[in-house]
Amino acid sequence: MERMETREYLLAELHKVKKWEEEQKDLWFWEKLGRLPFMLLDKLTPKFIQEKVGQAVDEVGGYVQSGGKYLITESGILRRFAEGKMPAARTYLQ
């Protein structure tokens, strides 16, 4: 059989819940305060700049997700070196 909770146990748990709710109220205020500069920046920045920044973030996200594989391929790099279209590595080391 299951054990019934006592009145004292339930009151103690209720106290824990109320304490947690109070902590969450403070957290919500600080989260809102932390978002304020970004909301202000969002209002002041022209729409086309927001779109370009969003596009750049999407590109970087795609690059990170794919591991950068769609930008370079080993065979393509080797072919360019063979064709002489890329400078030698020692140029960058000097």
C-alpha positions in Angstrom: 0.0 0.0 0.0 1.1 3.6 -0.6 1.9 5.8 2.3 -0.2 8.9 2.8 1.5 12.2 3.1 1.2 14.0 6.4 -0.1 17.5 6.8 3.3 18.7 7.9 5.0 17.2 4.9 2.5 18.8 2.5 2.9 22.2 4.2 6.7 21.9 4.0 6.5 21.1 0.2 4.1 24.0 -0.3 6.6 26.3 1.4 9.3 25.0 -1.0 7.1 25.7 -4.0 6.3 29.2 -2.8 10.0 29.9 -2.2 10.8 28.7 -5.7 8.1 30.9 -7.2 9.5 34.0 -5.4 13.0 33.1 -6.8 11.5 32.9 -10.3 10.0 36.4 -10.0 13.4 37.9 -9.4 14.9 36.0 -12.3 12.2 37.1 -14.7 13.0 40.8 -13.8 16.7 40.3 -14.5 16.0 38.5 -17.8 13.8 41.4 -18.9 16.5 43.9 -17.9 19.1 41.9 -19.8 17.1 42.0 -23.0 16.5 45.7 -22.9 19.7 46.7 -24.8 18.9 44.3 -27.5 15.3 45.5 -27.8 16.6 49.1 -28.1 19.2 48.0 -30.7 16.4 46.2 -32.6 14.3 49.4 -32.7 17.3 51.6 -33.9 18.8 49.3 -36.5 17.4 49.6 -40.1 15.5 46.6 -41.4 18.0 45.8 -44.2 20.9 45.7 -41.8 18.9 43.3 -39.6 18.3 41.1 -42.6 21.9 41.1 -43.6 23.1 40.3 -40.1 20.5 37.5 -39.9 21.7 36.1 -43.2 25.3 36.2 -42.0 24.4 34.4 -38.8 22.5 31.8 -40.8 25.5 31.2 -43.0 27.9 30.8 -40.1 25.4 28.4 -38.5 25.2 26.4 -41.6 29.0 26.3 -41.9 29.4 25.2 -38.3 26.7 22.5 -38.7 28.3 21.1 -41.8 31.8 21.3 -40.4 32.8 23.7 -43.2 32.7 20.9 -45.8 30.6 22.8 -48.3 33.2 25.5 -48.7 36.2 23.4 -49.5 36.9 19.9 -50.8 40.2 18.2 -50.8 40.1 17.3 -54.5 39.3 20.9 -55.4 42.2 22.3 -53.4 44.6 19.7 -54.9 43.4 20.5 -58.4 44.0 24.2 -57.9 47.5 23.5 -56.6 48.2 21.3 -59.7 46.8 24.0 -62.0 49.0 26.6 -60.3 46.0 28.8 -59.3 47.0 28.8 -55.6 50.2 30.2 -54.2 52.6 27.8 -52.5 52.2 27.2 -48.8 55.7 28.7 -48.1 54.4 32.1 -49.2 52.1 32.2 -46.2 54.8 31.0 -43.8 57.3 33.8 -44.5 
